[in-house]
Amino acid sequence: MLLPLIRRGQADEVFRTDAPAEWHQTMIMALIHAGSGELSAGRVPEDRVDAALVATVLDAVLARPSHQA
């Protein structure tokens, strides 16, 4: 599902390469599920859950010199 996008991002050196694409996909899906759970539990306001999820995912997957393999 997300693997082609993640692999392209890694090939273009936009996404981190120190973890396999499959790891990134699993992590993203887990964060989506966690965000949904937090929203359902009322711990994250509906108007902030999307921004929180996007910020967390981007911080986790975007390449930075200190994260390069």
N, CA, C and O atoms as a Tripos MOL2 file, in Angstrom:
@<TRIPOS>MOLECULE
protein
  276   275    69     0     0
PROTEIN
NO_CHARGES

@<TRIPOS>ATOM
      1 N           0.8170   -1.1850    0.0000 N.3       1 MET1
      2 CA          0.0000    0.0000    0.0000 C.3       1 MET1
      3 C           0.8690    1.2590    0.0000 C.2       1 MET1
      4 O           0.8380    2.0350   -0.9550 O.2       1 MET1
      5 N           1.6220    1.4570    1.0410 N.am      2 LEU2
      6 CA          2.5180    2.6130    1.1200 C.3       2 LEU2
      7 C           3.9300    2.3040    0.6400 C.2       2 LEU2
      8 O           4.7270    3.2140    0.4100 O.2       2 LEU2
      9 N           4.2360    1.0240    0.4900 N.am      3 LEU3
     10 CA          5.6200    0.6380    0.1900 C.3       3 LEU3
     11 C           6.1960    1.3050   -1.0550 C.2       3 LEU3
     12 O           7.3370    1.7620   -0.9960 O.2       3 LEU3
     13 N           5.4800    1.3920   -2.1830 N.am      4 PRO4
     14 CA          6.0770    2.0570   -3.3430 C.3       4 PRO4
     15 C           6.4430    3.5240   -3.0660 C.2       4 PRO4
     16 O           7.4940    3.9960   -3.5000 O.2       4 PRO4
     17 N           5.5850    4.2270   -2.3540 N.am      5 LEU5
     18 CA          5.8680    5.6230   -2.0070 C.3       5 LEU5
     19 C           7.0860    5.7220   -1.0910 C.2       5 LEU5
     20 O           7.9610    6.5640   -1.2950 O.2       5 LEU5
     21 N           7.1330    4.8620   -0.0930 N.am      6 ILE6
     22 CA          8.2560    4.8840    0.8460 C.3       6 ILE6
     23 C           9.5600    4.5300    0.1320 C.2       6 ILE6
     24 O          10.5810    5.1880    0.3330 O.2       6 ILE6
     25 N           9.5230    3.4990   -0.6930 N.am      7 ARG7
     26 CA         10.7370    3.1090   -1.4250 C.3       7 ARG7
     27 C          11.2120    4.2200   -2.3540 C.2       7 ARG7
     28 O          12.4130    4.4610   -2.4730 O.2       7 ARG7
     29 N          10.2800    4.8900   -3.0070 N.am      8 ARG8
     30 CA         10.6660    6.0140   -3.8740 C.3       8 ARG8
     31 C          11.2850    7.1280   -3.0370 C.2       8 ARG8
     32 O          12.2850    7.7240   -3.4370 O.2       8 ARG8
     33 N          10.6930    7.4120   -1.8730 N.am      9 GLY9
     34 CA         11.2440    8.4320   -0.9920 C.3       9 GLY9
     35 C          12.6450    8.0750   -0.5190 C.2       9 GLY9
     36 O          13.5060    8.9470   -0.4030 O.2       9 GLY9
     37 N          12.8750    6.7960   -0.2460 N.am     10 GLN10
     38 CA         14.2140    6.3640    0.1450 C.3      10 GLN10
     39 C          15.1790    6.4480   -1.0320 C.2      10 GLN10
     40 O          16.3200    6.8800   -0.8630 O.2      10 GLN10
     41 N          14.7420    6.0440   -2.2130 N.am     11 ALA11
     42 CA         15.6130    6.1100   -3.3950 C.3      11 ALA11
     43 C          15.9880    7.5510   -3.7220 C.2      11 ALA11
     44 O          17.0960    7.8220   -4.1850 O.2      11 ALA11
     45 N          15.0650    8.4670   -3.4800 N.am     12 ASP12
     46 CA         15.3190    9.8970   -3.7260 C.3      12 ASP12
     47 C          16.0180   10.5720   -2.5510 C.2      12 ASP12
     48 O          16.2680   11.7770   -2.5800 O.2      12 ASP12
     49 N          16.3330    9.7910   -1.5160 N.am     13 GLU13
     50 CA         17.0060   10.2730   -0.3090 C.3      13 GLU13
     51 C          16.2120   11.3500    0.4290 C.2      13 GLU13
     52 O          16.7820   12.2310    1.0720 O.2      13 GLU13
     53 N          14.8910   11.2600    0.3220 N.am     14 VAL14
     54 CA         14.0040   12.1530    1.0560 C.3      14 VAL14
     55 C          13.6000   11.4950    2.3730 C.2      14 VAL14
     56 O          13.4560   12.1640    3.3960 O.2      14 VAL14
     57 N          13.4200   10.1780    2.3330 N.am     15 PHE15
     58 CA         13.0730    9.4150    3.5290 C.3      15 PHE15
     59 C          14.3080    8.7250    4.0790 C.2      15 PHE15
     60 O          15.2510    8.4280    3.3440 O.2      15 PHE15
     61 N          14.2910    8.4780    5.3590 N.am     16 ARG16
     62 CA         15.4070    7.7920    6.0210 C.3      16 ARG16
     63 C          15.6540    6.4360    5.3770 C.2      16 ARG16
     64 O          14.7280    5.7540    4.9370 O.2      16 ARG16
     65 N          16.9150    6.0690    5.3350 N.am     17 THR17
     66 CA         17.3010    4.7800    4.7600 C.3      17 THR17
     67 C          17.9100    3.8420    5.8110 C.2      17 THR17
     68 O          18.3750    2.7500    5.4830 O.2      17 THR17
     69 N          17.9020    4.2740    7.0590 N.am     18 ASP18
     70 CA         18.4890    3.4480    8.1140 C.3      18 ASP18
     71 C          17.5240    2.4050    8.6500 C.2      18 ASP18
     72 O          17.8680    1.6530    9.5620 O.2      18 ASP18
     73 N          16.3320    2.3520    8.1010 N.am     19 ALA19
     74 CA         15.3450    1.3300    8.4420 C.3      19 ALA19
     75 C          14.6890    0.8840    7.1400 C.2      19 ALA19
     76 O          14.5410    1.6840    6.2160 O.2      19 ALA19
     77 N          14.2980   -0.3750    7.0590 N.am     20 PRO20
     78 CA         13.6610   -0.8610    5.8350 C.3      20 PRO20
     79 C          12.3250   -0.1650    5.5750 C.2      20 PRO20
     80 O          11.6720    0.3200    6.5000 O.2      20 PRO20
     81 N          11.9390   -0.1250    4.3230 N.am     21 ALA21
     82 CA         10.6570    0.4720    3.9420 C.3      21 ALA21
     83 C           9.5020   -0.1850    4.6850 C.2      21 ALA21
     84 O           8.5440    0.4830    5.0730 O.2      21 ALA21
     85 N           9.5940   -1.4830    4.8780 N.am     22 GLU22
     86 CA          8.5360   -2.1970    5.5900 C.3      22 GLU22
     87 C           8.3820   -1.6960    7.0290 C.2      22 GLU22
     88 O           7.2720   -1.6260    7.5570 O.2      22 GLU22
     89 N           9.4980   -1.3530    7.6460 N.am     23 TRP23
     90 CA          9.4510   -0.7940    9.0060 C.3      23 TRP23
     91 C           8.7130    0.5370    8.9910 C.2      23 TRP23
     92 O           7.8590    0.7850    9.8430 O.2      23 TRP23
     93 N           9.0350    1.3890    8.0330 N.am     24 HIS24
     94 CA          8.3590    2.6880    7.9340 C.3      24 HIS24
     95 C           6.8580    2.4880    7.7610 C.2      24 HIS24
     96 O           6.0610    3.1740    8.4020 O.2      24 HIS24
     97 N           6.4690    1.5550    6.8980 N.am     25 GLN25
     98 CA          5.0490    1.3140    6.6710 C.3      25 GLN25
     99 C           4.3620    0.8470    7.9570 C.2      25 GLN25
    100 O           3.2820    1.3310    8.2950 O.2      25 GLN25
    101 N           4.9750   -0.0770    8.6620 N.am     26 THR26
    102 CA          4.3990   -0.5850    9.9060 C.3      26 THR26
    103 C           4.2780    0.5280   10.9350 C.2      26 THR26
    104 O           3.2640    0.6270   11.6250 O.2      26 THR26
    105 N           5.3020    1.3650   11.0420 N.am     27 MET27
    106 CA          5.3040    2.4620   11.9930 C.3      27 MET27
    107 C           4.2010    3.4670   11.6570 C.2      27 MET27
    108 O           3.5010    3.9390   12.5530 O.2      27 MET27
    109 N           4.0430    3.7930   10.3940 N.am     28 ILE28
    110 CA          3.0100    4.7460    9.9790 C.3      28 ILE28
    111 C           1.6300    4.1990   10.3090 C.2      28 ILE28
    112 O           0.7880    4.9160   10.8520 O.2      28 ILE28
    113 N           1.3950    2.9360    9.9850 N.am     29 MET29
    114 CA          0.0840    2.3400   10.2630 C.3      29 MET29
    115 C          -0.1780    2.2900   11.7730 C.2      29 MET29
    116 O          -1.3060    2.5200   12.2090 O.2      29 MET29
    117 N           0.8420    1.9940   12.5650 N.am     30 ALA30
    118 CA          0.6790    1.9660   14.0190 C.3      30 ALA30
    119 C           0.3370    3.3560   14.5490 C.2      30 ALA30
    120 O          -0.5000    3.4930   15.4420 O.2      30 ALA30
    121 N           0.9760    4.3790   14.0070 N.am     31 LEU31
    122 CA          0.6760    5.7470   14.4340 C.3      31 LEU31
    123 C          -0.7460    6.1520   14.0600 C.2      31 LEU31
    124 O          -1.4200    6.8430   14.8240 O.2      31 LEU31
    125 N          -1.2010    5.7230   12.8850 N.am     32 ILE32
    126 CA         -2.5790    6.0220   12.4860 C.3      32 ILE32
    127 C          -3.5560    5.3690   13.4650 C.2      32 ILE32
    128 O          -4.5170    5.9990   13.9080 O.2      32 ILE32
    129 N          -3.3050    4.1140   13.7940 N.am     33 HIS33
    130 CA         -4.1740    3.4200   14.7470 C.3      33 HIS33
    131 C          -4.1110    4.0730   16.1300 C.2      33 HIS33
    132 O          -5.1330    4.2080   16.8030 O.2      33 HIS33
    133 N          -2.9200    4.4730   16.5470 N.am     34 ALA34
    134 CA         -2.7830    5.1370   17.8460 C.3      34 ALA34
    135 C          -3.5370    6.4670   17.8520 C.2      34 ALA34
    136 O          -4.2140    6.7980   18.8240 O.2      34 ALA34
    137 N          -3.4170    7.2170   16.7710 N.am     35 GLY35
    138 CA         -4.1320    8.4880   16.6680 C.3      35 GLY35
    139 C          -5.6380    8.2960   16.7300 C.2      35 GLY35
    140 O          -6.3480    9.0690   17.3740 O.2      35 GLY35
    141 N          -6.1180    7.2640   16.0590 N.am     36 SER36
    142 CA         -7.5420    6.9540   16.0860 C.3      36 SER36
    143 C          -7.9950    6.6000   17.5030 C.2      36 SER36
    144 O          -9.0520    7.0400   17.9550 O.2      36 SER36
    145 N          -7.1930    5.8110   18.1880 N.am     37 GLY37
    146 CA         -7.5150    5.4480   19.5660 C.3      37 GLY37
    147 C          -7.5300    6.6490   20.4910 C.2      37 GLY37
    148 O          -8.4140    6.7770   21.3370 O.2      37 GLY37
    149 N          -6.5570    7.5240   20.3320 N.am     38 GLU38
    150 CA         -6.4910    8.7250   21.1680 C.3      38 GLU38
    151 C          -7.6710    9.6480   20.8900 C.2      38 GLU38
    152 O          -8.2230   10.2510   21.8100 O.2      38 GLU38
    153 N          -8.0550    9.7570   19.6270 N.am     39 LEU39
    154 CA         -9.2130   10.5680   19.2660 C.3      39 LEU39
    155 C         -10.4810    9.9710   19.8760 C.2      39 LEU39
    156 O         -11.2850   10.6880   20.4700 O.2      39 LEU39
    157 N         -10.6550    8.6690   19.7280 N.am     40 SER40
    158 CA        -11.8370    7.9950   20.2900 C.3      40 SER40
    159 C         -11.9110    8.1250   21.7990 C.2      40 SER40
    160 O         -12.9990    8.2320   22.3650 O.2      40 SER40
    161 N         -10.7560    8.1150   22.4540 N.am     41 ALA41
    162 CA        -10.7150    8.2280   23.9150 C.3      41 ALA41
    163 C         -10.8590    9.6680   24.3940 C.2      41 ALA41
    164 O         -10.9760    9.9190   25.5940 O.2      41 ALA41
    165 N         -10.8500   10.6080   23.4610 N.am     42 GLY42
    166 CA        -11.0020   12.0100   23.8260 C.3      42 GLY42
    167 C          -9.7430   12.6630   24.3500 C.2      42 GLY42
    168 O          -9.8060   13.7410   24.9410 O.2      42 GLY42
    169 N          -8.5850   12.0220   24.1440 N.am     43 ARG43
    170 CA         -7.3270   12.5810   24.6440 C.3      43 ARG43
    171 C          -6.6610   13.5330   23.6580 C.2      43 ARG43
    172 O          -5.7510   14.2780   24.0220 O.2      43 ARG43
    173 N          -7.1200   13.5050   22.4040 N.am     44 VAL44
    174 CA         -6.6210   14.4320   21.3820 C.3      44 VAL44
    175 C          -7.8380   15.0740   20.7320 C.2      44 VAL44
    176 O          -8.7340   14.3670   20.2710 O.2      44 VAL44
    177 N          -7.8830   16.3960   20.6870 N.am     45 PRO45
    178 CA         -9.0300   17.0540   20.0660 C.3      45 PRO45
    179 C          -9.0990   16.7470   18.5640 C.2      45 PRO45
    180 O          -8.0720   16.6160   17.8980 O.2      45 PRO45
    181 N         -10.3100   16.6370   18.0550 N.am     46 GLU46
    182 CA        -10.5170   16.3180   16.6420 C.3      46 GLU46
    183 C          -9.8200   17.3110   15.7200 C.2      46 GLU46
    184 O          -9.3150   16.9250   14.6660 O.2      46 GLU46
    185 N          -9.7870   18.5770   16.1010 N.am     47 ASP47
    186 CA         -9.1810   19.5850   15.2330 C.3      47 ASP47
    187 C          -7.6480   19.5770   15.2750 C.2      47 ASP47
    188 O          -7.0080   20.3570   14.5700 O.2      47 ASP47
    189 N          -7.0530   18.6980   16.1020 N.am     48 ARG48
    190 CA         -5.5890   18.6500   16.1890 C.3      48 ARG48
    191 C          -4.9940   17.3040   15.8210 C.2      48 ARG48
    192 O          -3.7790   17.1950   15.6510 O.2      48 ARG48
    193 N          -5.8260   16.2730   15.6930 N.am     49 VAL49
    194 CA         -5.3040   14.9270   15.4810 C.3      49 VAL49
    195 C          -4.5900   14.8020   14.1340 C.2      49 VAL49
    196 O          -3.5430   14.1570   14.0660 O.2      49 VAL49
    197 N          -5.1200   15.3960   13.0640 N.am     50 ASP50
    198 CA         -4.4770   15.2860   11.7600 C.3      50 ASP50
    199 C          -3.0910   15.9250   11.7620 C.2      50 ASP50
    200 O          -2.1270   15.3310   11.2790 O.2      50 ASP50
    201 N          -2.9960   17.1320   12.3060 N.am     51 ALA51
    202 CA         -1.7090   17.8330   12.3360 C.3      51 ALA51
    203 C          -0.7000   17.0770   13.2000 C.2      51 ALA51
    204 O           0.4790   16.9970   12.8540 O.2      51 ALA51
    205 N          -1.1580   16.5280   14.3130 N.am     52 ALA52
    206 CA         -0.2620   15.7750   15.1850 C.3      52 ALA52
    207 C           0.2560   14.5290   14.4750 C.2      52 ALA52
    208 O           1.4410   14.2070   14.5620 O.2      52 ALA52
    209 N          -0.6250   13.8350   13.7810 N.am     53 LEU53
    210 CA         -0.2240   12.6270   13.0590 C.3      53 LEU53
    211 C           0.7680   12.9530   11.9470 C.2      53 LEU53
    212 O           1.7950   12.2870   11.8190 O.2      53 LEU53
    213 N           0.4730   13.9640   11.1490 N.am     54 VAL54
    214 CA          1.3640   14.3350   10.0490 C.3      54 VAL54
    215 C           2.7290   14.7520   10.5820 C.2      54 VAL54
    216 O           3.7540   14.3250   10.0510 O.2      54 VAL54
    217 N           2.7560   15.5720   11.6120 N.am     55 ALA55
    218 CA          4.0320   16.0310   12.1720 C.3      55 ALA55
    219 C           4.8480   14.8680   12.7040 C.2      55 ALA55
    220 O           6.0610   14.8170   12.4970 O.2      55 ALA55
    221 N           4.2010   13.9340   13.3860 N.am     56 THR56
    222 CA          4.9060   12.7950   13.9580 C.3      56 THR56
    223 C           5.4650   11.8890   12.8680 C.2      56 THR56
    224 O           6.6170   11.4620   12.9430 O.2      56 THR56
    225 N           4.6560   11.5960   11.8620 N.am     57 VAL57
    226 CA          5.1100   10.7300   10.7630 C.3      57 VAL57
    227 C           6.2580   11.3870   10.0080 C.2      57 VAL57
    228 O           7.2740   10.7430    9.7470 O.2      57 VAL57
    229 N           6.1110   12.6510    9.6570 N.am     58 LEU58
    230 CA          7.1810   13.3170    8.9040 C.3      58 LEU58
    231 C           8.4760   13.3750    9.7050 C.2      58 LEU58
    232 O           9.5570   13.1770    9.1520 O.2      58 LEU58
    233 N           8.3720   13.6420   10.9920 N.am     59 ASP59
    234 CA          9.5750   13.6840   11.8230 C.3      59 ASP59
    235 C          10.2560   12.3200   11.8720 C.2      59 ASP59
    236 O          11.4780   12.2280   11.9870 O.2      59 ASP59
    237 N           9.4480   11.2610   11.7840 N.am     60 ALA60
    238 CA         10.0030    9.9100   11.8510 C.3      60 ALA60
    239 C          10.6210    9.4470   10.5360 C.2      60 ALA60
    240 O          11.5950    8.6950   10.5570 O.2      60 ALA60
    241 N          10.0890    9.8710    9.4020 N.am     61 VAL61
    242 CA         10.5420    9.3110    8.1320 C.3      61 VAL61
    243 C          11.4620   10.2100    7.3060 C.2      61 VAL61
    244 O          12.2180    9.7100    6.4730 O.2      61 VAL61
    245 N          11.4140   11.5140    7.5190 N.am     62 LEU62
    246 CA         12.2420   12.3940    6.6930 C.3      62 LEU62
    247 C          13.7220   12.2110    6.9960 C.2      62 LEU62
    248 O          14.1260   12.0560    8.1490 O.2      62 LEU62
    249 N          14.5070   12.2320    5.9480 N.am     63 ALA63
    250 CA         15.9450   12.0240    6.0750 C.3      63 ALA63
    251 C          16.6110   13.2480    6.7040 C.2      63 ALA63
    252 O          16.2550   14.3980    6.4490 O.2      63 ALA63
    253 N          17.5820   12.9330    7.5280 N.am     64 ARG64
    254 CA         18.4450   13.9600    8.1190 C.3      64 ARG64
    255 C          19.8530   13.3830    8.0970 C.2      64 ARG64
    256 O          20.0150   12.1660    8.1920 O.2      64 ARG64
    257 N          20.8600   14.2120    7.9770 N.am     65 PRO65
    258 CA         22.2230   13.6720    7.9110 C.3      65 PRO65
    259 C          22.5780   12.7180    9.0470 C.2      65 PRO65
    260 O          23.2950   11.7420    8.8250 O.2      65 PRO65
    261 N          22.0890   12.9800   10.2630 N.am     66 SER66
    262 CA         22.4470   12.1260   11.3970 C.3      66 SER66
    263 C          21.7430   10.7680   11.3470 C.2      66 SER66
    264 O          22.1130    9.8600   12.0910 O.2      66 SER66
    265 N          20.7380   10.6150   10.4870 N.am     67 HIS67
    266 CA         20.0050    9.3680   10.4050 C.3      67 HIS67
    267 C          20.4260    8.5040    9.2090 C.2      67 HIS67
    268 O          19.9190    7.3930    9.0500 O.2      67 HIS67
    269 N          21.3100    8.9780    8.3990 N.am     68 GLN68
    270 CA         21.6710    8.2280    7.1950 C.3      68 GLN68
    271 C          22.5270    7.0190    7.5370 C.2      68 GLN68
    272 O          23.3810    7.0630    8.4220 O.2      68 GLN68
    273 N          22.2750    5.9550    6.8190 N.am     69 ALA69
    274 CA         23.0420    4.7140    7.0350 C.3      69 ALA69
    275 C          24.4210    4.8120    6.4180 C.2      69 ALA69
    276 O          25.2030    3.8650    6.5020 O.2      69 ALA69
@<TRIPOS>BOND
     1     1     2 1
     2     2     3 1
     3     3     4 2
     4     3     5 am
     5     5     6 1
     6     6     7 1
     7     7     8 2
     8     7     9 am
     9     9    10 1
    10    10    11 1
    11    11    12 2
    12    11    13 am
    13    13    14 1
    14    14    15 1
    15    15    16 2
    16    15    17 am
    17    17    18 1
    18    18    19 1
    19    19    20 2
    20    19    21 am
    21    21    22 1
    22    22    23 1
    23    23    24 2
    24    23    25 am
    25    25    26 1
    26    26    27 1
    27    27    28 2
    28    27    29 am
    29    29    30 1
    30    30    31 1
    31    31    32 2
    32    31    33 am
    33    33    34 1
    34    34    35 1
    35    35    36 2
    36    35    37 am
    37    37    38 1
    38    38    39 1
    39    39    40 2
    40    39    41 am
    41    41    42 1
    42    42    43 1
    43    43    44 2
    44    43    45 am
    45    45    46 1
    46    46    47 1
    47    47    48 2
    48    47    49 am
    49    49    50 1
    50    50    51 1
    51    51    52 2
    52    51    53 am
    53    53    54 1
    54    54    55 1
    55    55    56 2
    56    55    57 am
    57    57    58 1
    58    58    59 1
    59    59    60 2
    60    59    61 am
    61    61    62 1
    62    62    63 1
    63    63    64 2
    64    63    65 am
    65    65    66 1
    66    66    67 1
    67    67    68 2
    68    67    69 am
    69    69    70 1
    70    70    71 1
    71    71    72 2
    72    71    73 am
    73    73    74 1
    74    74    75 1
    75    75    76 2
    76    75    77 am
    77    77    78 1
    78    78    79 1
    79    79    80 2
    80    79    81 am
    81    81    82 1
    82    82    83 1
    83    83    84 2
    84    83    85 am
    85    85    86 1
    86    86    87 1
    87    87    88 2
    88    87    89 am
    89    89    90 1
    90    90    91 1
    91    91    92 2
    92    91    93 am
    93    93    94 1
    94    94    95 1
    95    95    96 2
    96    95    97 am
    97    97    98 1
    98    98    99 1
    99    99   100 2
   100    99   101 am
   101   101   102 1
   102   102   103 1
   103   103   104 2
   104   103   105 am
   105   105   106 1
   106   106   107 1
   107   107   108 2
   108   107   109 am
   109   109   110 1
   110   110   111 1
   111   111   112 2
   112   111   113 am
   113   113   114 1
   114   114   115 1
   115   115   116 2
   116   115   117 am
   117   117   118 1
   118   118   119 1
   119   119   120 2
   120   119   121 am
   121   121   122 1
   122   122   123 1
   123   123   124 2
   124   123   125 am
   125   125   126 1
   126   126   127 1
   127   127   128 2
   128   127   129 am
   129   129   130 1
   130   130   131 1
   131   131   132 2
   132   131   133 am
   133   133   134 1
   134   134   135 1
   135   135   136 2
   136   135   137 am
   137   137   138 1
   138   138   139 1
   139   139   140 2
   140   139   141 am
   141   141   142 1
   142   142   143 1
   143   143   144 2
   144   143   145 am
   145   145   146 1
   146   146   147 1
   147   147   148 2
   148   147   149 am
   149   149   150 1
   150   150   151 1
   151   151   152 2
   152   151   153 am
   153   153   154 1
   154   154   155 1
   155   155   156 2
   156   155   157 am
   157   157   158 1
   158   158   159 1
   159   159   160 2
   160   159   161 am
   161   161   162 1
   162   162   163 1
   163   163   164 2
   164   163   165 am
   165   165   166 1
   166   166   167 1
   167   167   168 2
   168   167   169 am
   169   169   170 1
   170   170   171 1
   171   171   172 2
   172   171   173 am
   173   173   174 1
   174   174   175 1
   175   175   176 2
   176   175   177 am
   177   177   178 1
   178   178   179 1
   179   179   180 2
   180   179   181 am
   181   181   182 1
   182   182   183 1
   183   183   184 2
   184   183   185 am
   185   185   186 1
   186   186   187 1
   187   187   188 2
   188   187   189 am
   189   189   190 1
   190   190   191 1
   191   191   192 2
   192   191   193 am
   193   193   194 1
   194   194   195 1
   195   195   196 2
   196   195   197 am
   197   197   198 1
   198   198   199 1
   199   199   200 2
   200   199   201 am
   201   201   202 1
   202   202   203 1
   203   203   204 2
   204   203   205 am
   205   205   206 1
   206   206   207 1
   207   207   208 2
   208   207   209 am
   209   209   210 1
   210   210   211 1
   211   211   212 2
   212   211   213 am
   213   213   214 1
   214   214   215 1
   215   215   216 2
   216   215   217 am
   217   217   218 1
   218   218   219 1
   219   219   220 2
   220   219   221 am
   221   221   222 1
   222   222   223 1
   223   223   224 2
   224   223   225 am
   225   225   226 1
   226   226   227 1
   227   227   228 2
   228   227   229 am
   229   229   230 1
   230   230   231 1
   231   231   232 2
   232   231   233 am
   233   233   234 1
   234   234   235 1
   235   235   236 2
   236   235   237 am
   237   237   238 1
   238   238   239 1
   239   239   240 2
   240   239   241 am
   241   241   242 1
   242   242   243 1
   243   243   244 2
   244   243   245 am
   245   245   246 1
   246   246   247 1
   247   247   248 2
   248   247   249 am
   249   249   250 1
   250   250   251 1
   251   251   252 2
   252   251   253 am
   253   253   254 1
   254   254   255 1
   255   255   256 2
   256   255   257 am
   257   257   258 1
   258   258   259 1
   259   259   260 2
   260   259   261 am
   261   261   262 1
   262   262   263 1
   263   263   264 2
   264   263   265 am
   265   265   266 1
   266   266   267 1
   267   267   268 2
   268   267   269 am
   269   269   270 1
   270   270   271 1
   271   271   272 2
   272   271   273 am
   273   273   274 1
   274   274   275 1
   275   275   276 2
@<TRIPOS>SUBSTRUCTURE
     1 MET1         2 RESIDUE 1 A MET
     2 LEU2         6 RESIDUE 1 A LEU
     3 LEU3        10 RESIDUE 1 A LEU
     4 PRO4        14 RESIDUE 1 A PRO
     5 LEU5        18 RESIDUE 1 A LEU
     6 ILE6        22 RESIDUE 1 A ILE
     7 ARG7        26 RESIDUE 1 A ARG
     8 ARG8        30 RESIDUE 1 A ARG
     9 GLY9        34 RESIDUE 1 A GLY
    10 GLN10       38 RESIDUE 1 A GLN
    11 ALA11       42 RESIDUE 1 A ALA
    12 ASP12       46 RESIDUE 1 A ASP
    13 GLU13       50 RESIDUE 1 A GLU
    14 VAL14       54 RESIDUE 1 A VAL
    15 PHE15       58 RESIDUE 1 A PHE
    16 ARG16       62 RESIDUE 1 A ARG
    17 THR17       66 RESIDUE 1 A THR
    18 ASP18       70 RESIDUE 1 A ASP
    19 ALA19       74 RESIDUE 1 A ALA
    20 PRO20       78 RESIDUE 1 A PRO
    21 ALA21       82 RESIDUE 1 A ALA
    22 GLU22       86 RESIDUE 1 A GLU
    23 TRP23       90 RESIDUE 1 A TRP
    24 HIS24       94 RESIDUE 1 A HIS
    25 GLN25       98 RESIDUE 1 A GLN
    26 THR26      102 RESIDUE 1 A THR
    27 MET27      106 RESIDUE 1 A MET
    28 ILE28      110 RESIDUE 1 A ILE
    29 MET29      114 RESIDUE 1 A MET
    30 ALA30      118 RESIDUE 1 A ALA
    31 LEU31      122 RESIDUE 1 A LEU
    32 ILE32      126 RESIDUE 1 A ILE
    33 HIS33      130 RESIDUE 1 A HIS
    34 ALA34      134 RESIDUE 1 A ALA
    35 GLY35      138 RESIDUE 1 A GLY
    36 SER36      142 RESIDUE 1 A SER
    37 GLY37      146 RESIDUE 1 A GLY
    38 GLU38      150 RESIDUE 1 A GLU
    39 LEU39      154 RESIDUE 1 A LEU
    40 SER40      158 RESIDUE 1 A SER
    41 ALA41      162 RESIDUE 1 A ALA
    42 GLY42      166 RESIDUE 1 A GLY
    43 ARG43      170 RESIDUE 1 A ARG
    44 VAL44      174 RESIDUE 1 A VAL
    45 PRO45      178 RESIDUE 1 A PRO
    46 GLU46      182 RESIDUE 1 A GLU
    47 ASP47      186 RESIDUE 1 A ASP
    48 ARG48      190 RESIDUE 1 A ARG
    49 VAL49      194 RESIDUE 1 A VAL
    50 ASP50      198 RESIDUE 1 A ASP
    51 ALA51      202 RESIDUE 1 A ALA
    52 ALA52      206 RESIDUE 1 A ALA
    53 LEU53      210 RESIDUE 1 A LEU
    54 VAL54      214 RESIDUE 1 A VAL
    55 ALA55      218 RESIDUE 1 A ALA
    56 THR56      222 RESIDUE 1 A THR
    57 VAL57      226 RESIDUE 1 A VAL
    58 LEU58      230 RESIDUE 1 A LEU
    59 ASP59      234 RESIDUE 1 A ASP
    60 ALA60      238 RESIDUE 1 A ALA
    61 VAL61      242 RESIDUE 1 A VAL
    62 LEU62      246 RESIDUE 1 A LEU
    63 ALA63      250 RESIDUE 1 A ALA
    64 ARG64      254 RESIDUE 1 A ARG
    65 PRO65      258 RESIDUE 1 A PRO
    66 SER66      262 RESIDUE 1 A SER
    67 HIS67      266 RESIDUE 1 A HIS
    68 GLN68      270 RESIDUE 1 A GLN
    69 ALA69      274 RESIDUE 1 A ALA
